[in-house]
Amino acid sequence: MNSWSFSRCIQSAISLADRKKKLKISNQKQRP
Protein backbone atom coordinates (compact mmCIF):
# COMPACT_ATOMS: atom_id res chain seq x y z
CA MET A 1 0.00 0.00 0.00
CA ASN A 2 1.57 3.26 -1.09
CA SER A 3 1.20 6.57 0.75
CA TRP A 4 -1.14 8.00 -1.92
CA SER A 5 -3.85 5.37 -1.46
CA PHE A 6 -3.31 5.58 2.30
CA SER A 7 -3.93 9.34 2.36
CA ARG A 8 -6.94 8.86 0.09
CA CYS A 9 -8.37 6.32 2.54
CA ILE A 10 -7.85 8.71 5.46
CA GLN A 11 -9.37 11.61 3.54
CA SER A 12 -12.49 9.63 2.61
CA ALA A 13 -12.86 8.45 6.21
CA ILE A 14 -12.57 12.04 7.46
CA SER A 15 -15.10 13.35 4.94
CA LEU A 16 -17.47 10.53 5.85
CA ALA A 17 -17.21 11.36 9.56
CA ASP A 18 -17.67 15.05 8.77
CA ARG A 19 -20.81 14.26 6.78
CA LYS A 20 -22.21 12.22 9.65
CA LYS A 21 -21.44 15.05 12.08
CA LYS A 22 -23.22 17.61 9.87
CA LEU A 23 -26.15 15.27 9.46
CA LYS A 24 -26.45 14.88 13.23
CA ILE A 25 -26.26 18.65 13.73
CA SER A 26 -28.94 19.32 11.08
CA ASN A 27 -31.17 16.67 12.66
CA GLN A 28 -30.81 18.36 16.04
CA LYS A 29 -31.63 21.77 14.51
CA GLN A 30 -34.84 20.42 12.96
CA ARG A 31 -36.17 19.27 16.33
CA PRO A 32 -38.22 21.90 18.21
URHU-V720557 format. One record per residue. PHI is phi in radians with two decimals (999 if undefined). OMEGA is omega in whole degrees, 0 to 359 (none if undefined). D_CENTER is the distance of its C-alpha to the mean C-alpha in Angstrom with 1 decimal. Layout:
# URHU-V720557
phi->PHI omega->OMEGA d_center->D_CENTER
phi->PHI omega->OMEGA d_center->D_CENTER
This chain:
# URHU-V720557
phi->999 omega->180 d_center->22.4
phi->-1.50 omega->186 d_center->22.4
phi->-1.18 omega->182 d_center->20.3
phi->-1.12 omega->181 d_center->18.9
phi->-1.15 omega->179 d_center->17.4
phi->-1.15 omega->180 d_center->16.2
phi->-1.18 omega->177 d_center->14.4
phi->-1.11 omega->180 d_center->13.0
phi->-1.10 omega->180 d_center->11.7
phi->-1.12 omega->182 d_center->10.1
phi->-1.11 omega->180 d_center->8.6
phi->-1.16 omega->179 d_center->7.2
phi->-1.16 omega->180 d_center->5.9
phi->-1.16 omega->181 d_center->4.5
phi->-1.14 omega->178 d_center->3.2
phi->-1.14 omega->179 d_center->2.5
phi->-1.14 omega->180 d_center->2.5
phi->-1.15 omega->180 d_center->3.0
phi->-1.14 omega->179 d_center->4.2
phi->-1.12 omega->181 d_center->5.7
phi->-1.14 omega->180 d_center->7.0
phi->-1.13 omega->180 d_center->8.4
phi->-1.10 omega->180 d_center->9.7
phi->-1.12 omega->180 d_center->11.4
phi->-1.13 omega->181 d_center->12.8
phi->-1.17 omega->178 d_center->14.2
phi->-1.15 omega->180 d_center->15.7
phi->-1.21 omega->181 d_center->17.3
phi->-1.19 omega->183 d_center->18.7
phi->-1.20 omega->180 d_center->20.3
phi->-1.23 omega->180 d_center->22.2
phi->-1.27 omega->none d_center->25.6
